[in-house]
Amino acid sequence: MKDHIRTFLMEYYNEPIICDGSIRINDKSYKYKLFNTLGLIELIRHNSSFTNRLEQAIKLYRKNDTFEISDLVTEYIYYRSDHITLYYIVYNAKDIVSTVRFYLQEAKKTAYFNMVYTNPEYRGQKICQTNIQALIDSSNKTIKTYELEVDTNNPAAIKCYENVGFKKVKTYELEKDHSYYLMRLKSNIVE
């Protein structure tokens, strides 16, 4: 996967890029897809079973039955078009196992994780931790600071991120009576 991340960081970003590979986690083999937003559009255009399974997984994650996979493209256009947006999806023949959306802003040497989700059937196996660590290991030569937000009522996710090295730096409310931690990890790159 390191070579795939480097491809995204070195290649021209106005082209669809979709990389396929395999990863071993806890002695189990999984497949992964790593793609940018234009790669997502290509996947949507071909209306694959993978895209349909991904849409269903994100509906569960967001608790939103009206979500459509094309909503991710809209989010990119309106919220993060100044970033390189990568999607890292781990799956097997049956399920979408885990998802991570990874925003990179090379000029500021920052990255932001969101849409971090592990299928409930696969939780407790350090899959999320392994995926986030792999993305960090693949990009830490160019990224100085990694950030993410996590619900303060999600101790399993908080522990996962702390195991990777993230620290809580701020608490805030996005919704009434619902707070989140901003968590941050500094890499060891020298400027």
C-alpha positions in Angstrom: 0.0 0.0 0.0 2.9 2.4 0.6 3.6 2.5 -3.1 -0.1 3.2 -3.8 -0.2 6.2 -1.4 3.0 7.5 -3.0 1.4 7.2 -6.4 -1.4 9.5 -5.1 1.1 12.0 -3.7 3.2 12.1 -6.8 0.7 11.7 -9.6 -1.4 14.3 -11.3 -4.6 14.5 -9.2 -7.1 15.2 -12.0 -7.1 11.6 -13.1 -9.1 8.8 -11.7 -6.9 6.5 -9.7 -8.0 3.1 -8.4 -5.5 0.8 -6.7 -6.3 -2.8 -5.7 -4.3 -4.8 -3.3 -4.4 -7.3 -0.4 -3.6 -6.9 3.3 -3.2 -9.4 6.1 -4.7 -8.4 9.5 -4.6 -10.9 12.3 -3.6 -13.8 10.0 -6.6 -13.1 7.8 -6.4 -11.9 4.2 -8.5 -9.1 3.0 -8.6 -7.1 -0.2 -8.5 -3.3 -0.4 -9.3 -0.6 -2.8 -7.6 2.8 -2.5 -9.0 5.5 -4.8 -9.4 9.2 -5.2 -12.7 11.1 -5.8 -12.4 10.7 -9.6 -11.8 7.0 -9.1 -14.9 6.9 -7.0 -16.8 8.5 -9.9 -15.5 5.8 -12.2 -16.6 3.1 -9.7 -20.1 4.7 -9.5 -20.3 4.9 -13.3 -19.7 1.2 -13.6 -22.3 0.5 -10.9 -20.3 -2.4 -9.5 -21.4 -4.7 -6.7 -18.5 -3.3 -4.7 -20.0 0.2 -5.0 -23.4 -1.1 -3.9 -21.9 -2.8 -0.9 -20.0 0.3 0.0 -23.1 2.4 -0.2 -24.9 0.0 2.2 -22.0 0.1 4.7 -22.0 3.9 4.7 -25.8 4.0 5.2 -25.2 1.9 8.3 -22.3 4.0 9.5 -24.2 7.3 9.0 -27.5 5.8 10.2 -29.0 7.4 7.1 -31.2 5.3 4.8 -31.3 8.0 2.2 -27.5 8.2 1.7 -26.4 7.5 -1.9 -22.8 6.8 -2.9 -22.8 9.9 -5.1 -23.2 12.0 -1.9 -19.5 11.5 -1.3 -18.7 13.3 -4.6 -21.0 16.2 -3.5 -19.3 16.3 -0.1 -15.9 16.6 -1.8 -17.0 19.4 -4.1 -18.6 21.5 -1.3 -16.3 20.8 1.6 -12.9 19.5 0.7 -12.0 20.3 -2.9 -8.8 21.9 -1.8 -7.6 18.5 -0.4 -6.5 15.3 -2.0 -9.3 12.9 -0.9 -8.5 9.2 -0.7 -10.9 6.4 0.2 -9.4 3.2 1.7 -11.8 0.4 1.8 -11.0 -3.1 3.1 -13.4 -5.9 2.1 -13.8 -9.6 1.5 -16.0 -11.6 -0.8 -19.0 -11.1 1.5 -18.6 -7.7 3.3 -17.2 -4.2 3.4 -15.0 -4.7 6.4 -13.7 -1.2 7.1 -13.7 2.2 5.6 -11.5 5.3 6.0 -11.7 8.6 4.1 -8.3 10.4 4.2 -7.9 14.1 3.3 -4.4 15.3 2.6 -3.4 18.9 2.3 0.2 18.7 1.2 0.9 22.4 1.3 0.1 22.5 5.0 1.5 19.0 5.6 -1.7 17.9 7.3 -4.1 15.1 6.9 -7.6 14.4 8.4 -9.3 11.1 8.8 -13.0 10.7 8.8 -15.7 8.2 7.7 -13.7 5.7 9.9 -16.0 2.7 10.2 -15.6 -1.0 10.9 -18.4 -3.4 10.2 -19.8 -4.6 13.6 -19.0 -8.3 12.7 -15.3 -7.4 12.5 -14.9 -5.1 15.5 -12.4 -5.9 18.2 -9.9 -7.3 15.8 -7.7 -4.2 15.5 -8.7 -3.8 11.8 -9.4 -0.1 12.2 -6.1 0.5 14.1 -4.2 -1.5 11.4 -5.7 0.5 8.6 -5.1 3.9 10.1 -1.5 3.0 11.0 -0.9 1.7 7.4 -2.2 5.1 6.0 0.0 7.0 8.4 3.1 4.8 7.6 2.5 5.3 3.9 2.2 9.1 4.1 4.4 10.2 7.0 7.3 11.4 4.9 5.1 14.3 3.6 2.5 14.7 6.4 3.4 16.4 9.7 0.0 16.4 11.5 -2.9 14.0 11.4 -6.3 14.8 12.9 -9.6 13.2 13.4 -12.8 13.8 15.4 -14.4 11.1 17.6 -17.6 11.0 19.6 -16.8 11.3 23.3 -19.3 8.4 23.9 -17.3 6.0 21.7 -14.6 4.6 24.1 -13.6 1.7 21.7 -12.8 4.2 18.9 -11.0 6.5 21.3 -8.8 3.6 22.5 -8.1 2.6 18.9 -6.9 6.1 18.0 -4.9 6.4 21.2 -3.2 3.0 20.4 -2.1 4.5 17.1 -0.7 7.6 19.0 -3.4 10.2 18.7 -3.9 12.5 21.7 -7.1 14.4 22.7 -6.5 18.1 22.1 -9.9 19.7 22.3 -13.5 18.9 23.2 -16.4 20.6 21.5 -20.1 20.3 20.8 -21.3 19.9 17.2 -24.8 19.2 18.3 -26.7 20.1 21.5 -25.7 17.6 24.2 -23.4 15.7 21.9 -19.6 16.3 22.2 -16.6 15.3 20.2 -12.9 15.1 20.8 -10.4 16.5 18.3 -7.5 14.1 18.3 -4.1 14.8 16.8 -1.0 12.9 16.0 2.3 14.5 15.0 4.6 12.6 12.7 8.4 12.7 12.9 9.2 14.4 9.6 11.9 17.1 9.7 11.1 20.4 7.9 
